[in-house]
Amino acid sequence: MSTMTASAASPTFLRTWLIWTAGFLAFPIAGLAGAAVAGRVNDPLAALLGGIVTGIVVGAGQTLVSRKRLDPRRWIPATAIGMGIGLLLGAATVDYGTSLGELALMGALTGVVLGVAQAVALPRHTPMGWAWAVAMPVLWALGWTTTTLGGISVDNQFTIFGAYGAVTFSALSGLLLHYLLPYRAEAGPASTQTRIESKA
């Protein structure tokens, strides 16, 4: 019985990772929201405002699929601020261009600011939280690269990469999140009863 209890309490990696990866659906929704509010990312105001709105939706989606590992009171504002300032920096640096190289650089620069903001918003007990900040520039650049190579019409100057990039980003960031904050099922009444019976 005690073995069964230990198994039930161990991290359910696959399920948790799949749930986080399914959170890629928040990205196209976030892109639509950003475009509805700010339009094309073709000037500083559009980049900043569109990034903030997109960040709010992405941050909310990530907290929903994090299985309570991320605090929405910290994560959503951090993602909104990081996305807004990061997209402004990245888009302005490449002069709002949409070539593969320009979008990869824009993504990397967005990821620099976003990664730092989100790393600060991780739970305080997170070991090696800085690794999140280091990974975001790479993963954000990869998201834009995958989207561009997938044939998405990136010339429309979206605030965030499309579904191909979102799936890639979510799958890889889910592995990193599990490493930094492995999910552990909370012990419920059933498991408590099992422990009592095993002692008896």
ZAROTI-229183 format. One record per residue: residue number from 1; chain; residue in three letters; y negated, x, z of N, C-alpha, C in turn. Coordinates in nm, 4 decimals, decimal comma. Layout:
BEGIN
(NUM; A; ALA; (Y; X; Z); (Y; X; Z); (Y; X; Z));
...
This chain:
BEGIN
(1; A; MET; (0,1204; 0,0822; 0,0000); (0,0000; 0,0000; 0,0000); (-0,1255; 0,0857; 0,0000));
(2; A; SER; (-0,1219; 0,1963; 0,0781); (-0,2392; 0,2825; 0,0851); (-0,2660; 0,3482; -0,0489));
(3; A; THR; (-0,1575; 0,3788; -0,1256); (-0,1743; 0,4376; -0,2578); (-0,2435; 0,3405; -0,3516));
(4; A; MET; (-0,2037; 0,2122; -0,3418); (-0,2654; 0,1096; -0,4248); (-0,4131; 0,0955; -0,3907));
(5; A; THR; (-0,4463; 0,1051; -0,2628); (-0,5855; 0,0942; -0,2203); (-0,6687; 0,2076; -0,2768));
(6; A; ALA; (-0,6142; 0,3305; -0,2704); (-0,6864; 0,4458; -0,3226); (-0,7089; 0,4325; -0,4720));
(7; A; SER; (-0,6062; 0,3790; -0,5430); (-0,6196; 0,3610; -0,6870); (-0,7268; 0,2585; -0,7198));
(8; A; ALA; (-0,7321; 0,1507; -0,6434); (-0,8303; 0,0457; -0,6688); (-0,9713; 0,0931; -0,6417));
(9; A; ALA; (-0,9866; 0,1881; -0,5476); (-1,1193; 0,2352; -0,5095); (-1,1683; 0,3512; -0,5950));
(10; A; SER; (-1,0812; 0,4068; -0,6811); (-1,1200; 0,5214; -0,7619); (-1,2157; 0,4788; -0,8731));
(11; A; PRO; (-1,2923; 0,5746; -0,9273); (-1,3879; 0,5399; -1,0330); (-1,3193; 0,4778; -1,1551));
(12; A; THR; (-1,3676; 0,3643; -1,2007); (-1,3131; 0,2995; -1,3197); (-1,3951; 0,3485; -1,4395));
(13; A; PHE; (-1,3659; 0,4706; -1,4802); (-1,4486; 0,5374; -1,5802); (-1,4563; 0,4614; -1,7123));
(14; A; LEU; (-1,3425; 0,4270; -1,7699); (-1,3427; 0,3694; -1,9041); (-1,4213; 0,2394; -1,9093));
(15; A; ARG; (-1,3964; 0,1512; -1,8140); (-1,4668; 0,0228; -1,8134); (-1,6162; 0,0436; -1,7952));
(16; A; THR; (-1,6521; 0,1313; -1,7027); (-1,7938; 0,1566; -1,6756); (-1,8623; 0,2189; -1,7959));
(17; A; TRP; (-1,7951; 0,3120; -1,8624); (-1,8515; 0,3767; -1,9805); (-1,8683; 0,2780; -2,0946));
(18; A; LEU; (-1,7699; 0,1910; -2,1148); (-1,7786; 0,0918; -2,2220); (-1,8922; -0,0074; -2,1968));
(19; A; ILE; (-1,9102; -0,0461; -2,0716); (-2,0204; -0,1375; -2,0384); (-2,1536; -0,0714; -2,0678));
(20; A; TRP; (-2,1689; 0,0553; -2,0264); (-2,2933; 0,1272; -2,0538); (-2,3158; 0,1417; -2,2052));
(21; A; THR; (-2,2095; 0,1761; -2,2788); (-2,2216; 0,1927; -2,4223); (-2,2615; 0,0623; -2,4907));
(22; A; ALA; (-2,2091; -0,0500; -2,4403); (-2,2455; -0,1797; -2,4960); (-2,3939; -0,2097; -2,4774));
(23; A; GLY; (-2,4569; -0,1359; -2,3872); (-2,5999; -0,1525; -2,3652); (-2,6838; -0,1075; -2,4836));
(24; A; PHE; (-2,6191; -0,0513; -2,5882); (-2,6933; -0,0141; -2,7092); (-2,7630; -0,1357; -2,7707));
(25; A; LEU; (-2,7121; -0,2550; -2,7386); (-2,7720; -0,3769; -2,7929); (-2,9164; -0,3950; -2,7492));
(26; A; ALA; (-2,9537; -0,3319; -2,6375); (-3,0922; -0,3429; -2,5909); (-3,1880; -0,2679; -2,6831));
(27; A; PHE; (-3,1374; -0,1686; -2,7562); (-3,2250; -0,0845; -2,8385); (-3,2860; -0,1607; -2,9560));
(28; A; PRO; (-3,2047; -0,2313; -3,0382); (-3,2683; -0,3082; -3,1467); (-3,3597; -0,4187; -3,0944));
(29; A; ILE; (-3,3239; -0,4788; -2,9809); (-3,4109; -0,5801; -2,9214); (-3,5427; -0,5161; -2,8785));
(30; A; ALA; (-3,5314; -0,3978; -2,8192); (-3,6518; -0,3248; -2,7770); (-3,7389; -0,2888; -2,8963));
(31; A; GLY; (-3,6757; -0,2497; -3,0077); (-3,7503; -0,2165; -3,1276); (-3,8250; -0,3365; -3,1838));
(32; A; LEU; (-3,7593; -0,4505; -3,1820); (-3,8248; -0,5729; -3,2297); (-3,9428; -0,6096; -3,1401));
(33; A; ALA; (-3,9239; -0,5946; -3,0099); (-4,0321; -0,6257; -2,9159); (-4,1504; -0,5313; -2,9359));
(34; A; GLY; (-4,1204; -0,4028; -2,9518); (-4,2263; -0,3056; -2,9731); (-4,3029; -0,3319; -3,1009));
(35; A; ALA; (-4,2282; -0,3668; -3,2081); (-4,2929; -0,3956; -3,3358); (-4,3755; -0,5229; -3,3293));
(36; A; ALA; (-4,3273; -0,6224; -3,2548); (-4,4003; -0,7484; -3,2431); (-4,5337; -0,7289; -3,1718));
(37; A; VAL; (-4,5361; -0,6387; -3,0758); (-4,6583; -0,6162; -2,9984); (-4,7524; -0,5178; -3,0662));
(38; A; ALA; (-4,6973; -0,4091; -3,1210); (-4,7822; -0,3004; -3,1701); (-4,7754; -0,2761; -3,3195));
(39; A; GLY; (-4,6775; -0,3374; -3,3875); (-4,6640; -0,3131; -3,5306); (-4,6028; -0,1771; -3,5600));
(40; A; ARG; (-4,6344; -0,1224; -3,6761); (-4,5820; 0,0085; -3,7153); (-4,6400; 0,1187; -3,6263));
(41; A; VAL; (-4,5612; 0,2233; -3,6054); (-4,6098; 0,3384; -3,5298); (-4,6859; 0,4288; -3,6268));
(42; A; ASN; (-4,8124; 0,3958; -3,6502); (-4,8925; 0,4713; -3,7463); (-5,0279; 0,5139; -3,6913));
(43; A; ASP; (-5,0473; 0,4957; -3,5594); (-5,1701; 0,5449; -3,4959); (-5,1428; 0,5590; -3,3459));
(44; A; PRO; (-5,2287; 0,6268; -3,2729); (-5,2040; 0,6533; -3,1303); (-5,1851; 0,5274; -3,0460));
(45; A; LEU; (-5,2664; 0,4258; -3,0668); (-5,2554; 0,3042; -2,9873); (-5,1228; 0,2337; -3,0105));
(46; A; ALA; (-5,0810; 0,2265; -3,1372); (-4,9535; 0,1628; -3,1691); (-4,8372; 0,2389; -3,1062));
(47; A; ALA; (-4,8459; 0,3719; -3,1099); (-4,7390; 0,4535; -3,0523); (-4,7302; 0,4332; -2,9006));
(48; A; LEU; (-4,8456; 0,4367; -2,8352); (-4,8472; 0,4225; -2,6898); (-4,8032; 0,2836; -2,6470));
(49; A; LEU; (-4,8648; 0,1815; -2,7050); (-4,8338; 0,0441; -2,6663); (-4,6924; 0,0054; -2,7062));
(50; A; GLY; (-4,6553; 0,0410; -2,8296); (-4,5193; 0,0108; -2,8748); (-4,4143; 0,0817; -2,7920));
(51; A; GLY; (-4,4439; 0,2067; -2,7540); (-4,3503; 0,2815; -2,6711); (-4,3329; 0,2208; -2,5333));
(52; A; ILE; (-4,4417; 0,1752; -2,4751); (-4,4342; 0,1137; -2,3420); (-4,3499; -0,0132; -2,3450));
(53; A; VAL; (-4,3773; -0,1003; -2,4433); (-4,3016; -0,2255; -2,4537); (-4,1544; -0,1966; -2,4808));
(54; A; THR; (-4,1288; -0,1031; -2,5716); (-3,9906; -0,0656; -2,6017); (-3,9219; -0,0085; -2,4783));
(55; A; GLY; (-3,9939; 0,0735; -2,4039); (-3,9371; 0,1329; -2,2827); (-3,9032; 0,0297; -2,1761));
(56; A; ILE; (-3,9846; -0,0725; -2,1648); (-3,9559; -0,1781; -2,0671); (-3,8230; -0,2448; -2,0986));
(57; A; VAL; (-3,8023; -0,2773; -2,2268); (-3,6785; -0,3458; -2,2664); (-3,5580; -0,2533; -2,2529));
(58; A; VAL; (-3,5722; -0,1281; -2,2983); (-3,4619; -0,0328; -2,2871); (-3,4279; -0,0077; -2,1402));
(59; A; GLY; (-3,5310; 0,0132; -2,0583); (-3,5078; 0,0375; -1,9159); (-3,4385; -0,0793; -1,8487));
(60; A; ALA; (-3,4816; -0,2009; -1,8823); (-3,4174; -0,3193; -1,8246); (-3,2726; -0,3297; -1,8687));
(61; A; GLY; (-3,2481; -0,3030; -1,9966); (-3,1109; -0,3089; -2,0467); (-3,0217; -0,2055; -1,9807));
(62; A; GLN; (-3,0738; -0,0856; -1,9618); (-2,9936; 0,0200; -1,8991); (-2,9618; -0,0105; -1,7535));
(63; A; THR; (-3,0555; -0,0684; -1,6820); (-3,0256; -0,1029; -1,5424); (-2,9207; -0,2132; -1,5356));
(64; A; LEU; (-2,9234; -0,3054; -1,6310); (-2,8260; -0,4144; -1,6320); (-2,6835; -0,3641; -1,6523));
(65; A; VAL; (-2,6678; -0,2599; -1,7345); (-2,5329; -0,2098; -1,7639); (-2,4960; -0,0877; -1,6802));
(66; A; SER; (-2,5795; -0,0515; -1,5845); (-2,5524; 0,0671; -1,5025); (-2,4602; 0,0384; -1,3853));
(67; A; ARG; (-2,4253; -0,0872; -1,3646); (-2,3412; -0,1271; -1,2522); (-2,4038; -0,0836; -1,1194));
(68; A; LYS; (-2,5325; -0,1122; -1,1068); (-2,6104; -0,0910; -0,9843); (-2,6314; 0,0560; -0,9486));
(69; A; ARG; (-2,6074; 0,1457; -1,0435); (-2,6328; 0,2869; -1,0156); (-2,7794; 0,3235; -1,0338));
(70; A; LEU; (-2,8527; 0,2429; -1,1084); (-2,9944; 0,2688; -1,1342); (-3,0787; 0,1582; -1,0712));
(71; A; ASP; (-3,1846; 0,1968; -1,0027); (-3,2736; 0,1021; -0,9360); (-3,3784; 0,0540; -1,0370));
(72; A; PRO; (-3,3773; -0,0747; -1,0724); (-3,4734; -0,1238; -1,1725); (-3,6186; -0,1046; -1,1314));
(73; A; ARG; (-3,6463; -0,1022; -1,0021); (-3,7845; -0,0840; -0,9553); (-3,8375; 0,0539; -0,9883));
(74; A; ARG; (-3,7492; 0,1489; -1,0054); (-3,7892; 0,2854; -1,0413); (-3,7614; 0,3147; -1,1885));
(75; A; TRP; (-3,6461; 0,2691; -1,2368); (-3,6007; 0,3065; -1,3697); (-3,6837; 0,2411; -1,4808));
(76; A; ILE; (-3,7142; 0,1127; -1,4678); (-3,7881; 0,0428; -1,5740); (-3,9301; 0,0976; -1,5907));
(77; A; PRO; (-4,0084; 0,1118; -1,4816); (-4,1424; 0,1710; -1,4995); (-4,1366; 0,3135; -1,5536));
(78; A; ALA; (-4,0401; 0,3928; -1,5063); (-4,0281; 0,5307; -1,5537); (-3,9960; 0,5350; -1,7022));
(79; A; THR; (-3,9074; 0,4470; -1,7461); (-3,8711; 0,4432; -1,8879); (-3,9880; 0,3959; -1,9731));
(80; A; ALA; (-4,0631; 0,2975; -1,9241); (-4,1793; 0,2480; -1,9979); (-4,2858; 0,3565; -2,0130));
(81; A; ILE; (-4,3162; 0,4238; -1,9041); (-4,4181; 0,5300; -1,9079); (-4,3708; 0,6476; -1,9931));
(82; A; GLY; (-4,2453; 0,6876; -1,9715); (-4,1901; 0,7988; -2,0484); (-4,1863; 0,7709; -2,1972));
(83; A; MET; (-4,1472; 0,6487; -2,2340); (-4,1419; 0,6113; -2,3754); (-4,2813; 0,6050; -2,4358));
(84; A; GLY; (-4,3748; 0,5463; -2,3629); (-4,5101; 0,5335; -2,4153); (-4,5745; 0,6680; -2,4423));
(85; A; ILE; (-4,5759; 0,7537; -2,3409); (-4,6390; 0,8855; -2,3567); (-4,5570; 0,9740; -2,4507));
(86; A; GLY; (-4,4248; 0,9650; -2,4395); (-4,3383; 1,0468; -2,5242); (-4,3509; 1,0122; -2,6715));
(87; A; LEU; (-4,3538; 0,8826; -2,7022); (-4,3673; 0,8426; -2,8417); (-4,5049; 0,8789; -2,8951));
(88; A; LEU; (-4,6059; 0,8642; -2,8130); (-4,7402; 0,9043; -2,8538); (-4,7433; 1,0528; -2,8878));
(89; A; LEU; (-4,6860; 1,1357; -2,8027); (-4,6816; 1,2800; -2,8267); (-4,6018; 1,3128; -2,9522));
(90; A; GLY; (-4,4814; 1,2543; -2,9613); (-4,3940; 1,2864; -3,0736); (-4,4479; 1,2397; -3,2070));
(91; A; ALA; (-4,4943; 1,1156; -3,2119); (-4,5430; 1,0601; -3,3384); (-4,6690; 1,1310; -3,3856));
(92; A; ALA; (-4,7589; 1,1602; -3,2920); (-4,8828; 1,2284; -3,3294); (-4,8541; 1,3704; -3,3780));
(93; A; THR; (-4,7573; 1,4368; -3,3173); (-4,7239; 1,5741; -3,3563); (-4,6767; 1,5816; -3,5007));
(94; A; VAL; (-4,5983; 1,4816; -3,5437); (-4,5468; 1,4828; -3,6818); (-4,6359; 1,3996; -3,7742));
(95; A; ASP; (-4,7555; 1,3639; -3,7239); (-4,8516; 1,2859; -3,8032); (-4,7901; 1,1564; -3,8543));
(96; A; TYR; (-4,7049; 1,0960; -3,7704); (-4,6444; 0,9658; -3,7984); (-4,5548; 0,9678; -3,9221));
(97; A; GLY; (-4,5007; 1,0846; -3,9546); (-4,4106; 1,0979; -4,0683); (-4,2721; 1,0435; -4,0383));
(98; A; THR; (-4,1936; 1,0186; -4,1430); (-4,0614; 0,9570; -4,1250); (-3,9505; 1,0319; -4,1984));
(99; A; SER; (-3,9704; 1,1588; -4,2294); (-3,8617; 1,2367; -4,2885); (-3,7596; 1,2676; -4,1786));
(100; A; LEU; (-3,6420; 1,3144; -4,2188); (-3,5372; 1,3451; -4,1219); (-3,5855; 1,4468; -4,0192));
(101; A; GLY; (-3,6461; 1,5536; -4,0657); (-3,6945; 1,6571; -3,9752); (-3,8042; 1,6073; -3,8836));
(102; A; GLU; (-3,8950; 1,5277; -3,9390); (-4,0058; 1,4754; -3,8585); (-3,9564; 1,3805; -3,7509));
(103; A; LEU; (-3,8625; 1,2950; -3,7849); (-3,8110; 1,2003; -3,6848); (-3,7272; 1,2714; -3,5792));
(104; A; ALA; (-3,6541; 1,3736; -3,6188); (-3,5765; 1,4495; -3,5201); (-3,6707; 1,5175; -3,4210));
(105; A; LEU; (-3,7799; 1,5757; -3,4721); (-3,8774; 1,6398; -3,3840); (-3,9476; 1,5362; -3,2969));
(106; A; MET; (-3,9848; 1,4236; -3,3564); (-4,0474; 1,3168; -3,2794); (-3,9549; 1,2705; -3,1674));
(107; A; GLY; (-3,8260; 1,2558; -3,1998); (-3,7300; 1,2147; -3,0994); (-3,7161; 1,3158; -2,9874));
(108; A; ALA; (-3,7131; 1,4431; -3,0243); (-3,6999; 1,5489; -2,9233); (-3,8192; 1,5486; -2,8286));
(109; A; LEU; (-3,9393; 1,5353; -2,8833); (-4,0591; 1,5346; -2,7998); (-4,0666; 1,4090; -2,7137));
(110; A; THR; (-4,0262; 1,2966; -2,7701); (-4,0186; 1,1739; -2,6890); (-3,9211; 1,1946; -2,5744));
(111; A; GLY; (-3,8068; 1,2563; -2,6058); (-3,7051; 1,2797; -2,5050); (-3,7483; 1,3738; -2,3951));
(112; A; VAL; (-3,8361; 1,4688; -2,4274); (-3,8862; 1,5608; -2,3242); (-3,9580; 1,4836; -2,2145));
(113; A; VAL; (-4,0518; 1,3981; -2,2545); (-4,1298; 1,3213; -2,1562); (-4,0432; 1,2156; -2,0901));
(114; A; LEU; (-3,9655; 1,1436; -2,1713); (-3,8795; 1,0374; -2,1176); (-3,7763; 1,0938; -2,0219));
(115; A; GLY; (-3,7175; 1,2073; -2,0583); (-3,6143; 1,2671; -1,9751); (-3,6645; 1,3052; -1,8373));
(116; A; VAL; (-3,7838; 1,3631; -1,8322); (-3,8420; 1,3997; -1,7031); (-3,8707; 1,2747; -1,6199));
(117; A; ALA; (-3,9296; 1,1737; -1,6840); (-3,9630; 1,0500; -1,6123); (-3,8384; 0,9829; -1,5565));
(118; A; GLN; (-3,7331; 0,9753; -1,6369); (-3,6100; 0,9103; -1,5906); (-3,5369; 0,9945; -1,4874));
(119; A; ALA; (-3,5402; 1,1257; -1,5017); (-3,4754; 1,2120; -1,4026); (-3,5375; 1,1922; -1,2651));
(120; A; VAL; (-3,6695; 1,1754; -1,2610); (-3,7378; 1,1488; -1,1344); (-3,6960; 1,0139; -1,0778));
(121; A; ALA; (-3,6628; 0,9196; -1,1658); (-3,6261; 0,7846; -1,1223); (-3,4798; 0,7713; -1,0826));
(122; A; LEU; (-3,3990; 0,8751; -1,1055); (-3,2598; 0,8710; -1,0612); (-3,2540; 0,8617; -0,9088));
(123; A; PRO; (-3,1454; 0,8068; -0,8541); (-3,1327; 0,8047; -0,7076); (-3,1521; 0,9430; -0,6486));
(124; A; ARG; (-3,2144; 0,9501; -0,5336); (-3,2514; 1,0799; -0,4751); (-3,1320; 1,1679; -0,4426));
(125; A; HIS; (-3,0165; 1,1076; -0,4232); (-2,8981; 1,1870; -0,3883); (-2,8274; 1,2420; -0,5115));
(126; A; THR; (-2,8797; 1,2156; -0,6326); (-2,8120; 1,2570; -0,7556); (-2,8053; 1,4094; -0,7660));
(127; A; PRO; (-2,6848; 1,4669; -0,7712); (-2,6751; 1,6120; -0,7895); (-2,7050; 1,6488; -0,9343));
(128; A; MET; (-2,7739; 1,7573; -0,9551); (-2,8043; 1,8061; -1,0897); (-2,8775; 1,7016; -1,1750));
(129; A; GLY; (-2,9686; 1,6261; -1,1125); (-3,0430; 1,5260; -1,1865); (-3,1241; 1,5846; -1,3000));
(130; A; TRP; (-3,1582; 1,7125; -1,2877); (-3,2348; 1,7803; -1,3928); (-3,1591; 1,7828; -1,5250));
(131; A; ALA; (-3,0266; 1,7698; -1,5190); (-2,9472; 1,7728; -1,6425); (-2,9821; 1,6548; -1,7332));
(132; A; TRP; (-3,0230; 1,5434; -1,6721); (-3,0638; 1,4278; -1,7517); (-3,1885; 1,4625; -1,8327));
(133; A; ALA; (-3,2839; 1,5291; -1,7684); (-3,4069; 1,5685; -1,8379); (-3,3780; 1,6670; -1,9507));
(134; A; VAL; (-3,2830; 1,7557; -1,9300); (-3,2477; 1,8545; -2,0324); (-3,1784; 1,7877; -2,1516));
(135; A; ALA; (-3,0952; 1,6856; -2,1240); (-3,0165; 1,6223; -2,2303); (-3,0967; 1,5258; -2,3168));
(136; A; MET; (-3,1969; 1,4608; -2,2593); (-3,2670; 1,3555; -2,3339); (-3,3315; 1,4027; -2,4638));
(137; A; PRO; (-3,3989; 1,5187; -2,4690); (-3,4543; 1,5616; -2,5986); (-3,3474; 1,5747; -2,7063));
(138; A; VAL; (-3,2314; 1,6271; -2,6690); (-3,1221; 1,6443; -2,7656); (-3,0682; 1,5087; -2,8098));
(139; A; LEU; (-3,0423; 1,4217; -2,7143); (-2,9830; 1,2915; -2,7467); (-3,0804; 1,2027; -2,8226));
(140; A; TRP; (-3,2088; 1,2104; -2,7885); (-3,3079; 1,1277; -2,8583); (-3,3257; 1,1759; -3,0024));
(141; A; ALA; (-3,3252; 1,3074; -3,0220); (-3,3313; 1,3620; -3,1577); (-3,2067; 1,3230; -3,2368));
(142; A; LEU; (-3,0914; 1,3262; -3,1709); (-2,9667; 1,2880; -3,2363); (-2,9681; 1,1408; -3,2748));
(143; A; GLY; (-3,0273; 1,0572; -3,1894); (-3,0367; 0,9152; -3,2208); (-3,1148; 0,8903; -3,3481));
(144; A; TRP; (-3,2288; 0,9586; -3,3630); (-3,3094; 0,9426; -3,4837); (-3,2386; 1,0035; -3,6051));
(145; A; THR; (-3,1704; 1,1143; -3,5852); (-3,0992; 1,1788; -3,6960); (-2,9873; 1,0887; -3,7475));
(146; A; THR; (-2,9092; 1,0326; -3,6558); (-2,7989; 0,9446; -3,6940); (-2,8494; 0,8206; -3,7653));
(147; A; THR; (-2,9578; 0,7645; -3,7154); (-3,0155; 0,6460; -3,7781); (-3,0630; 0,6761; -3,9194));
(148; A; THR; (-3,1313; 0,7896; -3,9369); (-3,1827; 0,8260; -4,0690); (-3,0700; 0,8511; -4,1669));
(149; A; LEU; (-2,9676; 0,9253; -4,1251); (-2,8543; 0,9541; -4,2124); (-2,7726; 0,8293; -4,2433));
(150; A; GLY; (-2,7823; 0,7285; -4,1547); (-2,7102; 0,6033; -4,1754); (-2,7756; 0,5119; -4,2767));
(151; A; GLY; (-2,8922; 0,5523; -4,3285); (-2,9555; 0,4742; -4,4336); (-3,0498; 0,3663; -4,3850));
(152; A; ILE; (-3,0829; 0,3665; -4,2566); (-3,1773; 0,2686; -4,2041); (-3,3165; 0,2966; -4,2608));
(153; A; SER; (-3,3920; 0,1928; -4,2864); (-3,5249; 0,2088; -4,3478); (-3,6262; 0,2593; -4,2457));
(154; A; VAL; (-3,6131; 0,3864; -4,2100); (-3,6984; 0,4451; -4,1062); (-3,8434; 0,4574; -4,1498));
(155; A; ASP; (-3,8688; 0,4402; -4,2810); (-4,0067; 0,4473; -4,3282); (-4,0915; 0,3310; -4,2765));
(156; A; ASN; (-4,0257; 0,2341; -4,2121); (-4,0996; 0,1230; -4,1506); (-4,1639; 0,1631; -4,0186));
(157; A; GLN; (-4,1444; 0,2889; -3,9781); (-4,2106; 0,3458; -3,8599); (-4,1831; 0,2649; -3,7326));
(158; A; PHE; (-4,0546; 0,2560; -3,7002); (-4,0108; 0,1841; -3,5811); (-4,0448; 0,2631; -3,4545));
(159; A; THR; (-4,0425; 0,1939; -3,3419); (-4,0675; 0,2603; -3,2139); (-3,9429; 0,3305; -3,1614));
(160; A; ILE; (-3,8267; 0,2895; -3,2117); (-3,7013; 0,3459; -3,1604); (-3,5968; 0,3431; -3,2710));
(161; A; PHE; (-3,4968; 0,4280; -3,2593); (-3,3938; 0,4370; -3,3614); (-3,3071; 0,3108; -3,3644));
(162; A; GLY; (-3,2344; 0,2942; -3,4772); (-3,1544; 0,1747; -3,5007); (-3,0179; 0,1780; -3,4345));
(163; A; ALA; (-2,9324; 0,0848; -3,4774); (-2,8041; 0,0639; -3,4112); (-2,7136; 0,1865; -3,4161));
(164; A; TYR; (-2,7090; 0,2574; -3,5303); (-2,6246; 0,3771; -3,5394); (-2,6657; 0,4791; -3,4332));
(165; A; GLY; (-2,7933; 0,5038; -3,4262); (-2,8429; 0,5985; -3,3269); (-2,8244; 0,5478; -3,1855));
(166; A; ALA; (-2,8405; 0,4172; -3,1664); (-2,8290; 0,3594; -3,0333); (-2,6866; 0,3709; -2,9797));
(167; A; VAL; (-2,5888; 0,3467; -3,0655); (-2,4484; 0,3596; -3,0235); (-2,4178; 0,5054; -2,9881));
(168; A; THR; (-2,4622; 0,5964; -3,0734); (-2,4397; 0,7392; -3,0476); (-2,5037; 0,7815; -2,9167));
(169; A; PHE; (-2,6299; 0,7443; -2,8999); (-2,7021; 0,7794; -2,7779); (-2,6345; 0,7200; -2,6548));
(170; A; SER; (-2,5999; 0,5927; -2,6603); (-2,5433; 0,5248; -2,5434); (-2,4074; 0,5825; -2,5057));
(171; A; ALA; (-2,3250; 0,6120; -2,6055); (-2,1928; 0,6677; -2,5765); (-2,2035; 0,8036; -2,5085));
(172; A; LEU; (-2,2903; 0,8900; -2,5611); (-2,3025; 1,0245; -2,5046); (-2,3761; 1,0236; -2,3705));
(173; A; SER; (-2,4812; 0,9449; -2,3593); (-2,5541; 0,9396; -2,2318); (-2,4686; 0,8750; -2,1236));
(174; A; GLY; (-2,3763; 0,7870; -2,1646); (-2,2851; 0,7264; -2,0676); (-2,1925; 0,8286; -2,0042));
(175; A; LEU; (-2,1493; 0,9256; -2,0839); (-2,0663; 1,0341; -2,0299); (-2,1456; 1,1156; -1,9284));
(176; A; LEU; (-2,2707; 1,1434; -1,9625); (-2,3546; 1,2216; -1,8717); (-2,3835; 1,1442; -1,7434));
(177; A; LEU; (-2,4132; 1,0161; -1,7566); (-2,4417; 0,9360; -1,6374); (-2,3208; 0,9306; -1,5459));
(178; A; HIS; (-2,2020; 0,9210; -1,6047); (-2,0810; 0,9189; -1,5227); (-2,0636; 1,0511; -1,4483));
(179; A; TYR; (-2,0979; 1,1600; -1,5131); (-2,0868; 1,2908; -1,4489); (-2,1846; 1,3026; -1,3324));
(180; A; LEU; (-2,3055; 1,2531; -1,3530); (-2,4085; 1,2637; -1,2492); (-2,3919; 1,1579; -1,1415));
(181; A; LEU; (-2,3599; 1,0353; -1,1838); (-2,3482; 0,9228; -1,0898); (-2,2204; 0,8451; -1,1175));
(182; A; PRO; (-2,1056; 0,8987; -1,0821); (-1,9802; 0,8267; -1,1071); (-1,9760; 0,6942; -1,0322));
(183; A; TYR; (-1,9361; 0,5894; -1,1018); (-1,9292; 0,4579; -1,0387); (-1,8044; 0,4491; -0,9531));
(184; A; ARG; (-1,8219; 0,3969; -0,8333); (-1,7088; 0,3749; -0,7438); (-1,7131; 0,2309; -0,6976));
(185; A; ALA; (-1,6012; 0,1622; -0,7209); (-1,5945; 0,0206; -0,6856); (-1,6153; 0,0029; -0,5365));
(186; A; GLU; (-1,6915; -0,0993; -0,5014); (-1,7135; -0,1284; -0,3600); (-1,5901; -0,1955; -0,3006));
(187; A; ALA; (-1,5594; -0,1590; -0,1791); (-1,4444; -0,2183; -0,1120); (-1,4768; -0,3607; -0,0712));
(188; A; GLY; (-1,3966; -0,4555; -0,1200); (-1,4171; -0,5964; -0,0868); (-1,3228; -0,6417; 0,0227));
(189; A; PRO; (-1,3210; -0,7719; 0,0547); (-1,2346; -0,8249; 0,1587); (-1,0878; -0,7976; 0,1327));
(190; A; ALA; (-1,0471; -0,8046; 0,0045); (-0,9056; -0,7845; -0,0278); (-0,8610; -0,6433; 0,0055));
(191; A; SER; (-0,9424; -0,5441; -0,0335); (-0,9041; -0,4055; -0,0076); (-0,9091; -0,3746; 0,1410));
(192; A; THR; (-1,0007; -0,4382; 0,2126); (-1,0075; -0,4191; 0,3576); (-0,8805; -0,4719; 0,4234));
(193; A; GLN; (-0,8344; -0,5890; 0,3762); (-0,7140; -0,6467; 0,4304); (-0,5936; -0,5574; 0,4011));
(194; A; THR; (-0,5914; -0,4974; 0,2818); (-0,4811; -0,4084; 0,2444); (-0,4743; -0,2888; 0,3363));
(195; A; ARG; (-0,5917; -0,2317; 0,3730); (-0,5941; -0,1162; 0,4617); (-0,5409; -0,1522; 0,5982));
(196; A; ILE; (-0,5741; -0,2726; 0,6473); (-0,5275; -0,3169; 0,7781); (-0,3756; -0,3301; 0,7777));
(197; A; GLU; (-0,3240; -0,3895; 0,6665); (-0,1795; -0,4086; 0,6568); (-0,1071; -0,2748; 0,6479));
(198; A; SER; (-0,1661; -0,1779; 0,5777); (-0,0985; -0,0485; 0,5616); (-0,0896; 0,0245; 0,6951));
(199; A; LYS; (-0,1939; 0,0064; 0,7816); (-0,1921; 0,0698; 0,9126); (-0,0865; 0,0057; 1,0016));
(200; A; ALA; (-0,0674; -0,1259; 0,9827); (0,0321; -0,1961; 1,0632); (0,1716; -0,1529; 1,0241));
